[in-house]
């Protein structure tokens, strides 16, 4: 049994979960398009401390420490503490423009720096790099560690920066919009990128939120797109809800606002819930802070916990009208956000046919 | 528990079209890692008939070589997708006709051992067979190495603590904290070792080397 006992984050909304929650509930879009005009892509794109002169590695560590400090500072960690860092590209821009290939990857040094500066002594550490499902995939591993008694607590960290490398990559894929991120909308055209970090403390001791199940699945259908059937996402959700028998209250969708991803999520949510006369509220967060890559699933997990705490959800304020071809209902602009929330599901998709999902209940 | 290791040297770019070309979408766009893993599977598939319940990718250096190629080329989208180290499993999954959980780990300079230890600890009733696959560049230009470990739950789960035993054995010491042993030490040991035949590490664990 794994419980969430505390969490914190930084994002384009600011240095705290409260600022993120406030922005989402007040229709604030903190994200912005990439300047397409020239070569001078920003090294730090949307972190609140983006104007510092620090390199990507330092910036990521600094933001991770800020996320971690939002957990109760008086926490006395178990001697059997594990730490997992989820990231897609770490501090890639600090190394990839140099002459020579470095001798170490660009994710694990972030974890080492964090451990040193936080002055904690984990029994076990690893970095998970599962594209944009990295956060929930790391949660899958953390849950396995706790359930098998390998550790008693896991500090799960997630961090990604958006620099020239990532921007060039997503531009090449033509998935970035110059409009706004409008998940599940009839006029959706892709997403903005966003930077974020997050920290959550998972424990086997009873806490305010309980992880009911985590599922991950990977299909070899294609490199960048999931299969039209949504089979793999469906499987990941079915694994997550294996031991969950209650009606689902809320879905925090991946909601990238790309044509295909939103369509597949709609089909899967319909097949698994709406067709069975279950009508969870569906919302998404990327419209406000951009697509935060490895951190996105963990931010949605934190937002689901906030929804339980506040008995309120946030709408997809950039989406005025849902795609008329979609089968499910979405919390588009203007819909009531006062909802009973005792549980929620997070859906996460990544390149390489990766899918991940988690179901969390009030503790 | 039993671990079977397979090690293969792969040349990339490939000298000719691979036998599995028609089964992988746009195989010619694969990077060295994705190609090498797919090629190794095609060599090994008769020896490893079972499918795993979990696939672990050990990715020392992440996808750094492809990252460098991406920014020094024309920012090709087909190159960019391979700058995510998990992508190297996509062609493998197509060849295997398999769908399931995949985890991609980095923990340099302990990436391989970390991945192996994770597999050892996760094996049990829920996972009867876990594959740990590592891709790395060798010192010879165009030569790559794929290491493939089948971690099998053949025996009753041992009561002896985790991976300490395997690493202690590898180092020839009774007690050695695993993270003091770097991947390089492991490979040096394995290359010089006497393990040309399967042997038992303990009643519960064995290690064999197939080349």
Interface residues (C-beta under 8 A of the other chain):
Chain A: X88 X89 X90 X92 X95 X96 X97 X101 X102 X103 X104 X105 X106 X107 X108 X125 X126 X127 X128 X129 X130 X131 X137 X140 X141 X144 X145 X148 X150 X165 X168 X169 X171 X172 X173 X174 X216 X217 X218 X219 X220 X222 X223 X224 X231 X232 X235 X350 X351 X352 X353 X354
Chain B: X25 X55 X59 X60 X61 X62 X64 X65 X67 X68 X70 X71 X75 X76 X77 X80 X81 X82 X83 X84 X85 X86 X87 X89 X90 X91 X92 X93 X94 X95 X96 X98 X99 X100 X101 X102 X103 X104 X105 X106 X107 X108 X109 X111 X114 X118 X121 X122 X124 X162
